[in-house]
């Protein structure tokens, strides 16, 4: 589904998520495996497996498996359950990010208000 609007914030393209049952089952199974590895890591940490060389490597491997499993869960969720949405954004020139306000895009005059700045520097209690 596409829209012809070109103003800022319009949805340019929207494709709904597939939401397949097989991916939902896979996410649930990967979550169960994740919980098992978290409990194994916690038990090994509390039991002192990290005090030996092989136990320390084993705990490191279990921790790596935990994060890899979590990455698969998040990737599968993003691919299957989040819609693909493209939103129209304001196009900027590369140098435009250097300025704070849109009014300052064209720059400011060199000596504009210079005398007021000098007076403020010399007289700290200068009133506007």
ZAZALO-630562 format. One record per residue (C-alpha): residue number from 1; x, y, z. Coordinates in steps of 0.05 Angstrom, whole numbers. Each point is the difference from the previous one (the first is absolute). Example, Ala and Ser with C-alpha at 12.3 -4.5 7.8 and 13.67 -1.06 7.14 Angstrom:
# residues 2
<tortor 1	px 246	py -90	pz 156>
<tortor 2	px 27	py 69	pz -13>
# end
This chain:
# residues 128
<tortor 1	px 0	py 0	pz 0>
<tortor 2	px 30	py 66	pz -21>
<tortor 3	px -22	py 72	pz 8>
<tortor 4	px 13	py 59	pz -45>
<tortor 5	px 10	py 49	pz 57>
<tortor 6	px 68	py 33	pz 3>
<tortor 7	px -7	py 42	pz 63>
<tortor 8	px 41	py -15	pz 61>
<tortor 9	px -27	py -59	pz 40>
<tortor 10	px -43	py -32	pz -55>
<tortor 11	px 6	py -75	pz -7>
<tortor 12	px 32	py -14	pz -67>
<tortor 13	px -4	py -76	pz 2>
<tortor 14	px -33	py -48	pz 49>
<tortor 15	px 6	py -75	pz -5>
<tortor 16	px -34	py -39	pz 57>
<tortor 17	px 38	py -54	pz 37>
<tortor 18	px -9	py -73	pz -20>
<tortor 19	px -11	py -25	pz 72>
<tortor 20	px 9	py -73	pz -17>
<tortor 21	px -16	py -54	pz 52>
<tortor 22	px 65	py -37	pz -13>
<tortor 23	px 41	py 62	pz 18>
<tortor 24	px -41	py 9	pz 64>
<tortor 25	px 13	py -72	pz 20>
<tortor 26	px 74	py 9	pz -16>
<tortor 27	px 3	py 63	pz 43>
<tortor 28	px -33	py -37	pz 58>
<tortor 29	px 49	py -59	pz -5>
<tortor 30	px 60	py 47	pz -5>
<tortor 31	px -25	py 37	pz 61>
<tortor 32	px -5	py -66	pz 39>
<tortor 33	px 72	py -17	pz -21>
<tortor 34	px 21	py 71	pz 21>
<tortor 35	px -30	py -9	pz 69>
<tortor 36	px 34	py -68	pz 9>
<tortor 37	px 68	py 30	pz -18>
<tortor 38	px -11	py 59	pz 46>
<tortor 39	px -15	py -47	pz 58>
<tortor 40	px 61	py -42	pz -18>
<tortor 41	px 45	py 62	pz -1>
<tortor 42	px -29	py 25	pz 66>
<tortor 43	px 9	py -68	pz 33>
<tortor 44	px 72	py -5	pz -25>
<tortor 45	px 16	py 70	pz 24>
<tortor 46	px -29	py -13	pz 69>
<tortor 47	px 32	py -70	pz 5>
<tortor 48	px 69	py 28	pz -15>
<tortor 49	px 14	py -32	pz -67>
<tortor 50	px 37	py 63	pz -20>
<tortor 51	px 56	py -14	pz 49>
<tortor 52	px 30	py -54	pz -44>
<tortor 53	px 28	py 10	pz -70>
<tortor 54	px -48	py -48	pz -35>
<tortor 55	px -59	py 24	pz 40>
<tortor 56	px 16	py 72	pz -18>
<tortor 57	px 2	py -17	pz -74>
<tortor 58	px -65	py -39	pz 7>
<tortor 59	px -35	py 60	pz 32>
<tortor 60	px 27	py 45	pz -55>
<tortor 61	px -27	py -47	pz -53>
<tortor 62	px -68	py -4	pz 34>
<tortor 63	px -2	py 77	pz 4>
<tortor 64	px 17	py 4	pz -75>
<tortor 65	px -56	py -50	pz -16>
<tortor 66	px -48	py 42	pz 41>
<tortor 67	px 14	py 62	pz -41>
<tortor 68	px -1	py -37	pz -67>
<tortor 69	px -67	py -31	pz 18>
<tortor 70	px -27	py 68	pz 20>
<tortor 71	px 24	py 28	pz -67>
<tortor 72	px -38	py -54	pz -38>
<tortor 73	px -63	py 14	pz 41>
<tortor 74	px 3	py 75	pz -15>
<tortor 75	px 17	py -10	pz -73>
<tortor 76	px -58	py -48	pz -10>
<tortor 77	px -48	py 46	pz 37>
<tortor 78	px 22	py 60	pz -41>
<tortor 79	px -7	py -37	pz -66>
<tortor 80	px -66	py -34	pz 13>
<tortor 81	px -40	py 44	pz 47>
<tortor 82	px 19	py 73	pz -14>
<tortor 83	px -30	py 35	pz -61>
<tortor 84	px 45	py 31	pz -53>
<tortor 85	px -15	py 74	pz 1>
<tortor 86	px 35	py 55	pz -39>
<tortor 87	px -15	py 71	pz 24>
<tortor 88	px 14	py 63	pz -40>
<tortor 89	px 55	py 40	pz 34>
<tortor 90	px 25	py 70	pz -11>
<tortor 91	px 59	py 0	pz -47>
<tortor 92	px 60	py 39	pz 24>
<tortor 93	px 64	py 23	pz -32>
<tortor 94	px 64	py -29	pz 29>
<tortor 95	px 24	py 66	pz 30>
<tortor 96	px -68	py 19	pz 28>
<tortor 97	px 10	py -40	pz 65>
<tortor 98	px 54	py 50	pz 21>
<tortor 99	px -53	py 52	pz 17>
<tortor 100	px -44	py -1	pz 61>
<tortor 101	px -62	py 35	pz -27>
<tortor 102	px -31	py 3	pz -69>
<tortor 103	px 6	py 76	pz 2>
<tortor 104	px 76	py -6	pz 3>
<tortor 105	px 7	py -42	pz -63>
<tortor 106	px 19	py 61	pz -42>
<tortor 107	px 48	py 24	pz 53>
<tortor 108	px 2	py 64	pz 40>
<tortor 109	px 31	py 68	pz -14>
<tortor 110	px 72	py 7	pz 25>
<tortor 111	px -8	py 63	pz 42>
<tortor 112	px -74	py -4	pz 15>
<tortor 113	px -8	py 19	pz 73>
<tortor 114	px 75	py 4	pz 11>
<tortor 115	px -5	py 66	pz 38>
<tortor 116	px -52	py -30	pz 48>
<tortor 117	px 47	py -58	pz 13>
<tortor 118	px 57	py 47	pz 15>
<tortor 119	px -43	py 40	pz 48>
<tortor 120	px -23	py -63	pz 35>
<tortor 121	px 72	py -23	pz 8>
<tortor 122	px 23	py 67	pz 28>
<tortor 123	px -61	py 15	pz 43>
<tortor 124	px -22	py -64	pz 35>
<tortor 125	px -64	py 33	pz 26>
<tortor 126	px -22	py 26	pz -68>
<tortor 127	px -76	py 1	pz -7>
<tortor 128	px -32	py -17	pz -66>
# end
